[in-house]
Amino acid sequence: MPLWLREYSWRQTGSAVYLSLLLRGARATPANIFCTDRYLKVSIPPFLFEAVLYAPIDDTNSTAKIGNGIIFFTLYKKEEAMWESLTVANVSKEKLQYLRENAVLKAHEKAKEETEGKKVTKQEHKKYALEATMKLEEAERKRIEDLKEKERQKVTKELELWKKQQKDAEKQKRVQKEGELHQEVEQLKEKKEKLNKTSIPNEGTSKTRLKPSKGCDGSHSMFSANLKEEQLPAPRAPATIKINFTSRVFPTALRESRIAEEEEWLSKQAEARRTIRADLSELEDLKEEEKNPDWLKDKGNKMFATGNYLAALNAYNLAVRLNSKLPLLYLNRAACHLKLRNLHKAIEDSSKALELLTPPVPDNESARVKAYVRRGTAFCQLELFTEGLQDYEAALKIDPKNKTIEKDAEKIRHLIQGTTQYS
């Protein structure tokens, strides 16, 4: 049976009531205080205090302090007035029961309103987080577009500069060739003039020496054959020879390639691209970098680092759909599931990562350790400590010097033996 607390004192002002409850001999236990605008109840075993207030109060702003065996209440009035007494006099049991029930109903309605308000606030926070994520992604996309545009402009300028240099070089070569041809023509003219000068005699000697000798078969002298002009071919005009090469996917020469193996590889690649396009037809509006699993993995890693696990999970999901053979995608998605308490999915992704990390080689030791630890953590959180201990021991076999894994494995052993509590 509780003891009704009768010892109290109170004083008032026009706007507030100050109430002190004396707790003599009470143990240091938490006090249960229930207050509405007209009803006040205090339960601190073995004492119980109950009062139907004289007028309504502002229960939201009113306060209570406990210390030194006293509970001190500051009750703010809704309307400024002086009370004749602290409580309503001569309250019947029926009216007191009605006031209690009415107070409880009001408390329930108030709690319901607070819950609805928290739900609305939570939804607004989620909406704000989504908008912030979209803004970040839009800014990142714009940054990438700007980088691409700058790179394109840079390459265009370099290409134009190279074309100009090529044109200048060709022009210089053409001028040089024209100069060489002109020099050759001048040399030929000089040679021809020298031949003409040496082959044609003077007029005086021509009368005495160049008379045709009678008795010969012809009327020309034997020097007439040497007087013929030398017939030289004209220099060839410059021209451009076009060479067309057969297009090839592989950089090696055709004589060094294995055509059958290359054709098989190309057909497999084409089939894989057709499969991806057929399965992800709804992702046609995405940009090329957003269809790259490695780009999506890096995006998910950035989101995970900032604590946005849902966005990171979405990025890993899309990357897995694009390429289901990368073990790191499943390993990172398992970490997201652990943060979001999707323990069964974390176990599935860790198992899939271990399946893809075969054969076990030194290069994938770190990834296999993470997969065992994350799956073991999920097992332990599901209270499957035996399976979790097996995974931690498997991780220790790969990395026996890891003190953190060894410490966690020891905790799980104590849990199985019932000697400590897992944290």
HUTAQUI-V348764 format. One record per backbone hydrogen bond with DSSP energy under -0.5 kcal/mol. NH is the residue of the N-H (numbers start at 1). CO is the residue of the C=O. Records with the same first field share a line. If there is no record, write none. Layout:
NH = CO + CO
This chain:
3 = 46
4 = 2
5 = 48
6 = 4
8 = 6
9 = 20
11 = 18
13 = 16
17 = 75
18 = 11
19 = 17 + 73
20 = 9
21 = 71
22 = 7
23 = 69
24 = 22
25 = 23
26 = 23
27 = 45
29 = 27
32 = 43
33 = 31
34 = 41
36 = 39
40 = 51
41 = 34
42 = 49
43 = 32
44 = 42 + 47
47 = 44
48 = 3
49 = 42
51 = 40
53 = 38 + 51
54 = 86
57 = 37
58 = 76
59 = 57
62 = 58
63 = 74
65 = 72
67 = 70
70 = 67
71 = 21
72 = 65 + 70
73 = 19 + 71
74 = 63
75 = 17 + 73
76 = 74
77 = 15
78 = 56
81 = 14 + 79
83 = 81
88 = 52
92 = 90
96 = 92
97 = 93
98 = 94
99 = 95
100 = 96
101 = 97
102 = 98
103 = 99
104 = 100
105 = 101
106 = 102
107 = 103
108 = 104
109 = 105
110 = 106
111 = 107
112 = 108
113 = 109
114 = 110
115 = 111
116 = 112
117 = 113
118 = 114
119 = 115
120 = 116
121 = 117
122 = 118
123 = 119
124 = 120
125 = 121
126 = 122
127 = 123
128 = 124
129 = 125
130 = 126
131 = 127
132 = 128
133 = 129
134 = 130
135 = 131
136 = 132
137 = 133
138 = 134
139 = 135
140 = 136
141 = 137
142 = 138
143 = 139
144 = 140
145 = 141
146 = 142
147 = 143
148 = 144
149 = 145
150 = 146
151 = 147
152 = 148
153 = 149
154 = 150
155 = 151
156 = 152
157 = 153
158 = 154
159 = 155
160 = 156
161 = 157
162 = 158
163 = 159
164 = 160
165 = 161
166 = 162
167 = 163
168 = 164
169 = 165
170 = 166
171 = 167
172 = 168
173 = 169
174 = 170
175 = 171
176 = 172
177 = 173
178 = 174
179 = 175
180 = 176
181 = 177
182 = 178
183 = 179
184 = 180
185 = 181
186 = 182
187 = 183
188 = 184
189 = 185
190 = 186
191 = 187
192 = 188
193 = 189
194 = 190
195 = 191
196 = 192
197 = 193
198 = 194
199 = 195
200 = 196
201 = 199
206 = 202
207 = 203 + 204
208 = 204
209 = 205
210 = 205 + 206
216 = 213
224 = 221
226 = 223
227 = 223 + 224
228 = 225
232 = 230
242 = 240
256 = 253
257 = 253 + 254
259 = 257
262 = 258
263 = 259
264 = 260
265 = 261
266 = 262
267 = 263
268 = 264
269 = 265
270 = 266
271 = 267
272 = 268
273 = 269
274 = 270
275 = 271
276 = 272
277 = 273
278 = 274
279 = 275
280 = 276
281 = 278
283 = 280
284 = 281
286 = 283
291 = 287 + 288
292 = 289
293 = 291
296 = 292
297 = 293
298 = 294
299 = 295
300 = 296
301 = 297
302 = 298
303 = 299
304 = 300
305 = 301
306 = 302
307 = 304
308 = 303
309 = 307
312 = 308
313 = 309
314 = 310
315 = 311
316 = 312
317 = 313
318 = 314
319 = 315
320 = 316
321 = 317
322 = 318
323 = 319
326 = 323
327 = 325
329 = 326
330 = 326
331 = 327
332 = 328
333 = 329
334 = 330
335 = 331
336 = 332
337 = 333
338 = 334
339 = 335
340 = 336
341 = 338
342 = 337
343 = 341
346 = 342
347 = 343
348 = 344
349 = 345
350 = 346
351 = 347
352 = 348
353 = 349
354 = 350
355 = 351
356 = 352
357 = 353
358 = 356
361 = 359
364 = 361
365 = 362
368 = 364
369 = 365
370 = 366
371 = 367
372 = 368
373 = 369
374 = 370
375 = 371
376 = 372
377 = 373
378 = 374
379 = 375
380 = 376
381 = 377
382 = 378
383 = 380
384 = 379
385 = 383
388 = 384
389 = 385
390 = 386
391 = 387
392 = 388
393 = 389
394 = 390
395 = 391
396 = 392
397 = 393
398 = 394
399 = 395
402 = 399
403 = 401
406 = 402
407 = 403
408 = 404
409 = 405
410 = 406
411 = 407
412 = 408
413 = 409
414 = 410
415 = 411
416 = 412
417 = 413
418 = 414 + 415
419 = 414
420 = 414
